[in-house]
């Protein structure tokens, strides 16, 4: 079974929580990710709760994507630094995801998920008032999540997986060399460009409990990961 779906999202602001894209699957986004640990509606349960793979028959492949259009406009009224308001700093992006589930002998299921749970990119005009803070910034994260699930009995299933996440971050800023060299502030701007990449590893585990044909509940834990 192959399912191909595309979603569109618009974001009005991007603050500290904005690094979380929150669009790991189109089916999850369609219900605001409510009940994801128990729904097990398609192969994206590899991410939401790997134990849910036991509820899927045969093999399944889900390919999805989201078109993101962030809005990052600035009101610079009263700023002490000269310059404009930066223009439209938000950068649109297409964020894909892929999930697959395959049946193994002895009531086992194998799943693979690839998604981008975190990310952000902004790019402002070179002469804007916040140029000494940032001219542009981007964060890209991609997770590869292989997982296994086992049906213990008709009531209980368990699952778990490994998470390998690649991260790339970049920050560009203007430098006020005029002030640094003892001259007029903002008279001689330079620039700096920092970037870095890293891999981090973690895990996710979950359980699914079937109370009746119409009722089930699930729990999942996903470990934290740290990048340098």
Buried (B, 14 or more C-beta within 10 A) or exposed (E): EEBEBEBEBEBEEBEEEBEEBBBBBBBBBEEEBEBBBBBBBBBBBBBBBBBBBBBBEEBBBBBBBBBBEBEBEBEBEEBEBEBBBBEBBBBEBEBEBBBBBBBEEEEBBBBBBBBBBBBBBBBBBBBBBBBBEBBBBBBBBBBBBBBBBBBEEEEBBBBBBEBBBBBBBBBBBBBBBBBEEEEEEBEBBEEEEEEEEEEBEBBBBBBBBBEEEEEBEBEBEBEEBEBE
